[in-house]
Amino acid sequence: IGLAVFGSESFLQCPLTHDHGVLLDFLNRVNFHPEISRSTAIGMSLATAINALRKSQAKSKIIVLLTDGVNNAGEIHPLTAADLAASLDIKIYSIGIGKPGESEVLVTVDDPYFGRRKVPMRIEMDENILQAVSDAASGLYFNAQNTGMLEKIYNEINTLEKSKITTRQYLEYNEQFTFFLLAAAIFLLLEIILNHTRFRKLP
């Protein structure tokens, strides 16, 4: 399991690991940066995840793309990345966060003068490209407008992508709204079973 995050740029936040504690540590370091989060490079984020997975010997490999945006940055088109994933037998499940189209949401930022606070931000989510990406890579598209819907979606992906393992492991999900508003891609190796994933709400 690993984590890639993106805004106008994409980078590997956490390399592939079986250690959920390590993943959570990297996840907790994710923060909203206005200077790079105004744009979303969906194609680049997929390329980052694909590059991390391409040499894996796992029998089943998937990318879970979690984004609240539209592809408006980066040199790689999302469909180009999706075709590459398909050629490597990597499935892509896309999850659009928020209402389709343009809307205004509150995001948490670290203000050097006023500390951590919520500020309004306009976002736009393109369902069409997310649907096309998942179709091209043998996955499915989902829309989540709250954390409850997101949990149900993960459970559905779990049902679709069950894998047998010999050990039982758990993933704690840090439910922070700021993280959802970051355009983020989470790629999951099914060597770690999604069937035993649990979501714990943290303050």
N, C-alpha and C positions, 0 to 999 in steps of 0.2 A: 504494500500500500504506500502511496506517495502523494505529494501535494505540489501542484503548480499554481501560481497566482499570476494575475495579469491585470493591467489597465491598458495604457498605451504601449507598454512593454510587457514581456512575459519572461518569467524565470522559474526555475525549479526551487521551490521553497523547502521541500523535504524529499530527499532521494528515496527510492524504494526501500522499505524496511518492514520487518515483522514486529518491530517494537512500537506498540501504540503510544507508550509514554513519550518516546522521541517525537512521534508525529504530533501529539498534543502540544508538546513544547514549541515546535515550529508553528503550529496553528495559532497558538497564543501570541506569537510575535507578529502576526499579520495585522497591519494597521491601514487605515484609509489615508492615502496621500493625494490631496486634490490636484497636485501638479501632474500626476501620472494617471489619475483615475477618471479624468474627464472623457477619455476615449477608451475603447475596448478593442483589443487585438485578438479576436476570437480565433482566427486562423493560426496566429503565432502561438497561442496557448495550446491549441491542439497539437501543433508541431512539437512543442516542448514535451508534452505528455507522450506522444508517439516515440520521440527519441529516447525517452527513459524506458519505454516498454519494448522497443523493437528487438532487443537482444535477449529478452526474457524467454526462458524455456517453459514457462507456465502453459498448461493446456488451454486455459481460458483467460483472456485478457480483455478488460473493458476500461473505457474512459467515461467518467461521469462529469459532464460539463455543466457547471453551475454558473449562471450569468444573469445579470439584470440589464444587459446592454445590447447594443447593435454593433456589428463589426464595422468599425470606422477608423482602424489603424492597423499598421503592420503590413508586411510585404506578401504574406501568404493568405490566399482566399480560404475561407472555411471549407468550401467544397473541395478544393485541392487537397487540403489536409484530410478531409473525410475519405477521399478516394485512396490516399496513401494508407490510412488506417485500415480500410477494407482490404487492400492488397497484402497487409500484414496480419490479417485475421483478428483485428482489434475492433470490437464493437464500441459504438459511441451512444450513450444515453444522455440526451440534452434536457436540462431543466431550466426553464425561464422563470426568473424570480420577479414577482410583481404583475401588474396588469399589462396586457399587451398594449403597444402604442406608447405614447408619451405621458408621463405623470410626474408628480413631485413627491419626494420622500424626504425623511429626515435621516441624516447620517451623523455618526459620532466622529469628531475630529479632535486632535490634540492641539489646542490653541495656545501658543507661547505666552499670551497675555491673560487669557481667561480660563486656562486649563481645558480639560476635556468637556466638550459640550456638543449639542446637536444643532446642526445647521441644515436648511432646506437645500435640496439638490434636484435638478431636473434630470430624469432618466428616460431612456427610450429603449424598448425591448422589441426585437424583431423575431416574431414567432416563425415566420416563413423560412428564414435561413436556418434556424435551429431545427425545424422539422426536416428540411432538406439534408442537413448534415447527418441526422440520425438515420434517415432513410438510406443514405448512401453507404453508411457503415453498419447496416443491419441492426440498428438499435431502435429506440422509441423516443418521442418527444413528450415532455410533461410541462405543465404550468403550475407553479406553486405561489399562492398569494399570501401565505402565512406559514409559520413553522409547523403547524399541525398537518397541513397539506404536504409539506416537504417530508415529514416523517412517513406519511402514507406512501409517498412516491418511492422512498428508499425501501420500504417494505415490499412494494410491488416489484422493484428491480431485484430485490432479494429472492422473491418467488420465481422470477424468470431466470435468475443466474445462480442457482444452487450448485454448490460444489462440496464434495466430501473431503474432510480433513481428519487428521488423527488427533489433533489437539483443539481445545476450545479456547477461543480468544475473544476479547471484547474491545469495542471502540467507543470511547466516550466522545460525544459530540458537544462541543462548546457552543451553546446556542446564543450567539451574539449577533444582533441585528446588523451591526457594522460589517461583519464578515459576509452576510448575505449580499450586502450592497456592493461589496467589492466584486468585480467581475472575476470569478475564480473557477478554476478547473480542478476537479478532484479525480485522480485516476486510481482505480482500485484493481489490484490483482486478486483473482478469485482463489488463490492459494489460501487467503484469509477469508473465511466464510462470512458472507454477508448475513447468513441466517441467524448468527449470534450477535449481530450488531445491536447495541442499545443506545438510546439517546437520553442523556441526563441533563436536565435544565440546571444551569448554574446562575447565581445572581449576577 
